[in-house]
Amino acid sequence: MVLPVVAIVGQPNVGKSTLFNRIINERLAIVEDKPGVTRDRNYAQAEWMGHKFDLIDTGGITWENSRIEDEIRAQAEIAIEEADVIVILTSVTNHLTDLDERIAQMLYQTKKPIILAVNKADNPEQRMDIYDFYSLGLGTPIPISSVHGTGIGDLLDCIVSELPKDLDQQNDDQIRFSVIGRPNVGKSSIVNKLVGEKRVIVNNEEGTTRDAVDTPFIDEEGTKFRIVDTAGIRRRGKVYEKTEKYSVMRAMSAIEHSDVVCLVLDASTGIREQDKHVAGYAHEAGCGIIIVVNKWDLPKKTSNSGKEFEQVIREEFQYLDYAPILFVSAKTGQNLDQIAKLVKLVHQNQTQRIQSSILNDLLLDASKLAPAPMIKGKRLRLYYMTQVATAPPTFVVFVNDPELMHFSYQRFLINQLRNNFNLSGTPVKIIARKRK
């Protein structure tokens, strides 16, 4: 689901991170009472009155002549560009400053909804001092206290009223898929070949791609796609550079917004531990998955090389036994035309719906083929199965006692579904519920 994005911006030490933590109801951003603690953007999901949105906390914006200040401002500008709604946070204790006015001037040019919040208005006397902020020309200032929570509900009401409607239905005729993998496996080269232009920077140095890049394209059959080339993901414990940390966060966001992901492996270096972590992110997100083995032109091969490499993949990624495997070469173009076709097929499998009558015939046959085992003297009884969701296909099985649904029998039912329906490339979920 694509969520609208809200960015919190302002000068240093006005309480942006405290407000961020207050809205998401979690201590995620580092809070310290000195300027410049938050240098990068922090992302988190927030919800108010049933409306969900992604919230970005940014470093304090200044125009001082230093490399760090330039980087902080650049990060804030990226957040402003991503955002659908912008909250400019000021402080009543600082009063109106030249820096507030300069930031407001920068925001005028965005043509986006801007909400002015005045922080540290902890008491009625301080709330009377907000009137100076009308001169910014950003509408009625909202007095808040991030520390005590005063006025936060009013601010969130205002944010929700400005959120774009039906954002997830925009471009709903497109199939969104991302290209993920550890650094330097050739993701950008694959993207460039697919879209037919040099859309993203290609370099042999690890970590060239810092941000996720969206590119729409149409295949020969007229199917619309939106492809996202993500920065290489490393293990979280190995993420040292701040820019790389944000590459991971953007890639994670791309996975969440994708219908299908292509997990790219490097045939020349084999499977590494990072590959398993990357695959785990996509699997947990419930995306359709295709395993793409790139650089297949480099290793020396025999007639069984493909089968042997596929066997290694199945052993290393046992939880991805449903994912199709495609051997490609971005350099020579081998099999690249198959990627869009596979993405389309996996997307169809992810979004298909199966009639309850057919599911219950399958459930009856499955229970005869392998009756549920006895657990603590009680036997699981299966009454009814129905599909309740797609992407991924999710099925509810009504039973006498959900505690008797052992994971092994649940896996057996999933295998029966896969044997009878084309569910290649998509995870499948089964939920046991007690029959009322």
N, C-alpha and C positions, 0 to 999 in steps of 0.2 A: 504494500500500500504506500503510495507517494503522499507524504505529509507536507503541509505548508511549513515554511521556515520563518522563525522570528529571531532577529538579532538584537542583542543589547549592546549599545555603544555609548561612549562618553569619554571624558577626560579621566586621567588616573585618580584613583582613591575617592571615587564617588559612591562605591558600594555595588558595582556591577556583579561581582562574583557572589556577594551575599544575596543579592536579588535572584540570581540564577539558582543558587541552592534553595532559596525559599520557594521558588516556583516549582522546581522539580521535586521538592520535599526530600532532598537527599544532599548530604555534604560531599559534593563531587568536585567543585572548583576549589582551588586553594584560596583561602581568605587570610589576608594579613594586612594590618593597618599601616601600610606604606605603599607608595606608588610603584607601579610596574611589576607587581607580583605575577599577574596574569599576562603572559606574553603571547600566547597562542590562542586559538579559538577552542573552546570546549563545547562539545555537542552532547545533547541529551534529549530524550523525549519527554514532553510535558502534556498534561491533560487538564482541562477545566470545563466543567459542566458538559461532559461527554464529547468535547472537541479536543482532538489530539493534534499536536504540532511539535516540530523539532525546534529546540531552543539552542541558540549559540551565544556563548559568553566570549567577549573579546577583551584584548588588552587595552589599556588606556591610550587614547589617541593624543599625541603631541606633535609639534613640528620642530622639536629640538634637532640639532645637527649631530646625530650619532647614528651609527649603523643599527644598533638595537632599536632605537626609536623608529627608524625607517621600516624595520622588519615588523614591528608591532603595528604600525599604521597600515602596512601592506596587508597583514593578516586581517585587520579590521575592515579594510576595503573589500577584501574577498568575501567576508561575511556579509557585508552590505549588499554586494552583488548577488549573493545566493538568496538573500532574504526576500520574503513576500511582505513582511511587516517589520518595521524598525522601531525599536524603543530607544530613545536618547535619554540617558539618565544623567541628571544633574544633582547638585547637593545644595540644600538650603543653607547649610553652615558655611559653604564656600561663597555663597551669593553668586550672582551672575558674573561670569568672567569672560574675558576676550576669547579664551579657548572654547567656551561653550558656543559663542557666536560663530567662531570659525568652523566648528564641527557642524553647526546648524546650516551654514552656508554650503558645506559639502553635501549635506543630506538633501537640500533643496533640489539638487540636480538629478536625484535618483528617480523622481516622479513616483515614489512608492508611498504607501501610507506610513506616516511617522507619528509616533505617540510620545509626548513629552511627559516624563515622570520626574518629580523632584523628591529626592531621597533625604533621609535623616530629619524628616518632619515629624519628630517624636511627640510633640505637644502642641496644643492650640496656638500658642504664641508663635512657634516656628512655622505652623501652617499658614499664618497670616503673612509670612515673608515670601510666599511663592509668587506674588503678583508681579515682581520684577521680571519673571521668566516669560510673561506674555509678550515682551518685546522681541523674543526670538521668532515670533511669527509662526509658531508651530501648533497653534490652537491652545485649548485650555490645559494648563499644567495639572497633573494629577499628583497630589501630595501623598507620599508613602513613607513607611519606615521598613526597610528590608530586615532590620534586626528584630523588631517587635511584630512585624506582620501587618501593621496598620495600612489600610488602603490597598493592599495587594489584590483583594477581590475586585475592587473597582478597576484597577489596572488590567486584570485578566479579562474582565467583562469587555473592556475597550479593545484589548488585543483580539479576542474572539470575534468581535463585531467587524473587525477589519480583515479577518482571514479570507482568502479566496475560497469561493464555494466550488464544490465538485472538482477539486484539483485532481483527484484520482481518476476522474473520467476524461481528463484532457488526454488527447492522443491515445484513447483506449482502443483504437484500431491498430495500434502498433504493438509488436512483440518486443518487450524490453529484455535484452540479454547483456550480461557483462562478461568480460574476459579477465579472469583472475589467475593468480599464480605468484610464486616467489619471484624475486627480481631476476632479470636477465634470462628469461626463458623464451622471449620472443613475442610477448603479447602485442606490443605496439606494431611490430612487423605484420602480424596477422591482421590487425585492425586496418592497417594501411592497404593491404591487399584486398580485403573484403570491401572497403568503401571506395577503392579505386583512386585514392589520392593520399598524399602525405599528410595525414590529419594530425598525427602525434609524432613527437621527436623520437627518432630511433638512434640508439647509441649502444656500443658494447659495454659501456660503464654501467655498473649496477645502480639502480635507483634514478635513472634519467627521468622517468615519468613521475612527477610529484602529485599531480591531481588526477581525479577521474574526469574523462572527457567524453561528453555525449555527442554521438554522431548519428543522425537519421539516414537511412538508405532504403532502397527498394530493390528486391531481387527480380530476376527475369520473369517470374510469374506474377509480379505486381504486389507481392506481400510486403507490407511496411514493417521495418525493423528500426529499433533504436539501440545502437551498440555503445557500450561504455567500456573504454579501455582504462583499467584501474592501475594505480601504482602498485608495484610488487609488494606483497605482504610478507614480512618476516615474522618469526616467533615473537610474541609480545615481550618476552624477556630479553630479546636481542635488539629491541628498538632503542637506539641511542639518540639519534638526531631528532630534534623537535620537528623539522620538516618531514622526516620520515614517519614520525608518530602521526602526523596529520595525513600522510599518504595512506596509512593503515585505516584511519578513521573514515576517510573518504571512500576507500575501497569497501569497508564494512557497510557504509551507507549505500553504495552502489549495489552490493549483494542484496540488501533488504529491499531495494527498489526494482529488482530484476525478476522477471518471470523465469528465466533460464540463465544459468551460468556455465561458461566454458572454462573448465579447470585445465590450465596449460601446464604440461610437464615437458622436461627437456630430455630428449632421447640420448643426447651426447653425454649427459652427466648422471642419468638415472634418477631414481626416486630418492628424495631426501626427507628428513623429518619435517622440514618446513612445509613440504607439499601436503603432508597429512593434516597439519594445522589449518592450512588454507582450505582444504576440502571439508574439514570439520565445520568451519564457519558457514559454508554454503549448505551443508547437510542440515545443520541445526536451524537454519533460516527457512527450511522447507522448500527451497528452490528446486526446479528441474536442473539436472546436472548432466553435462557431457564432458568426458575426459578426452582432451586433445593432446596428443603426443607430438610435439613440434620438433623440428630439426631431424626428421627421420631420414634425411639425405646424408647425414654425417657418419653414423656408425656403420661398420662393416656388417653385412647381413648375409644370412643363409636363407634357405627356403622356409625355415621354421622360426626366423627371427621375430616375426609379428606375433605368432602364437606364444612364443616364450616370453616376450615382453608383456603381452596381455595377461599371461598367467601370473607374472610377478605383480602386476597392478592389482589383480584380483586378490592376491594374498596380502598385499600391503593395505589395500582399501576394501576390506571385507564388508564394511557397512555401506559401500557404494556398489554392491553387486548388481544394482538395477541400472547403473549408468552406462550408456554405450561408449565405446572407445573408438577414436578416429586417429589415424596416423597421418600427419601432414608435414609439409615443409613450406614455411613462409618464403624461403629463399627461391625455391623452384616452382612454387604454386601447387605442389602435389596435394590433391584432395581438399583444397581450400573451398572449392565450390560445394562441397558436401556439408560444410558447417551450417550454412543457412537452412538447408533442407532438414538437417537433424534438429536444429533449434525449433523449426516449425513443427516437426513431428512430436518432439518432447512437449512443446507448449500445448498441442492438441491433446496429448495424453494427460497433461496436468489439469486441463479444464473440462475433460469429458465428464458426463453424468451418466450413471448406470441406474436403470429402473429397479425399484425395490423388489418387484416380483422376481426379476432375474437374480438379484442378490440372494433372495430367500431360497430359491431353487439351489443356488450354489451352497448356501449354508446347510441345507438339508443333506446334500450330497457329501459335503465335507464332514459333517458329523457322523455319517455312515461309514465314510472311508477311514476316519480316525476318531473314534469316540473320545470325548474329553476325559482325562485321567481323574482318578479319585484323589482328593486332597483333604487330609484329616477326616476321612470317612464320609466326605460329601463330594458329590459329582456336579461339575458345572453343567448347567442346562442352557442351551441356546434357543431363544425364542424367535428373534426377529433381527434383521439387519437392514439398515437404510443409510444412504449417503447424505451427509449433512453439510459438506463443504467441498470445494475444489481448490487446487493450487496451494497445498497438495491435496489429492483426493483423500477425504476423511470419512470414515464409516463408523456408525454407532451400532454396537451389537447389544441387544437387550438380553439380559441373563438373569438367573435366579440369585446370584451373588457375585458381584464384580471381583471380590477378593479371590475367587476361585479361578479367575482368568490368568493362568500362568503365562509368562512372557514367551515361553516356547510354543504354547498353543496359539497365542496371538500371532507369532511368526508363521505358524502353519497356515492360519487363515489368510495372512498377507500373501503367502506363496500361492495359495489357491486362487486368490484374486489375480495375481500376476499370470498364472497358468491359463486363465480363462479370458483375460482382457489385456489389451496392449497398454501396459503401464511402464514401458521402457523409459528410463530417464527421470522418473518422478518418484520421490519417496511416497509411502502410503502410511496413513495413520489409522489405527483401530482403537476405538474407545469403548470400554465395557460399561454398561449402565444397568442398574437394577430395574426390572420390569415392575411398574406400579400396578 
